[in-house]
Amino acid sequence: MEEVKMTPKTVANYLKSNFSNRGGLKSVFASQFLSKFDLEQLEALKADIEAEIQARYDAIAQEKIAEVEKLGYKVIKA
């Protein structure tokens, strides 16, 4: 059997291949995969995912602010 190098991209692609049509992980895969982690590890994964989601929202907001400022408006966070 050929050994596969586990890189972040290979892991991401493997996870993506196990997504359901609803956008989440397939239930069998999720139960088998997630059961391999203890609660502390799952909480850490959750925190990392939430931080990544927030960083992406922040980046989108910054792009929109830059677009508005380019039009000559001043943007002030309320």
N, C-alpha and C positions, 0 to 999 in steps of 0.2 A: 504494500500500500504506500502510495506517495505521501510524503509528509508535507503538510500545508503550513506555510509560515503565517503565524497569526499576527497580522498588523491591524492597526485601527480600521483601515479600510476593509480588510477581509472580514473582520468581526461585524462591522456595520452592514456590509453586503449580506452576510449570513443572517443577521437579524432582520434586515429588510425582506429577505426571501421568506421569512416566517411571519409576515404581517397578513392579517385577514383583510377581507374586502371592506370591513368597517374601519380599517386604519389602525387597529391595535394588534398586538401579537395574537397569533392563533392560540386558542385556549389550551390545547394539549401541549404545544410548545411552551407556552408561558408557565403552565403548572410544572412541567418537567424542568425547565430552565431555571425559573425563579426559586424552585424548591431547593436548589443547590446552594443557595445563599442563606446565611443566618439573618436574623432581624436587623442587626447592626449594619451589616453589609447592604441590605436592601434600603435602609434609611439613608446610608451614604450615597447609594446610587440615585435615590430619589432627590436628595439635596443637590447633587451634581447636575441632574437633568433639569431641575427647577432653575438653577443658576444659569444654565445654558439657554433655557427658554427666555429668561429675563434679559440676558445679554443680547439675544436676537431682537426682542421687542425694543430694547434701548437703541440698538443700531438702526432699526427702522425709524424710530422717532427722530434720531439725529439726522438721518437722510432727509426726512420731511422738513425738519427745521432748516436745514441747509438750503433746500429748495425754496422755502418761503423767504428766507433771508436774501437769497439771490435775487428775488423779485423786489427787494428794497424794504421789506417789512422787518420790524424788530420783534423777536419772539421772547416772551417772558413766561417762565413757568409759574403757574399759579400756586 
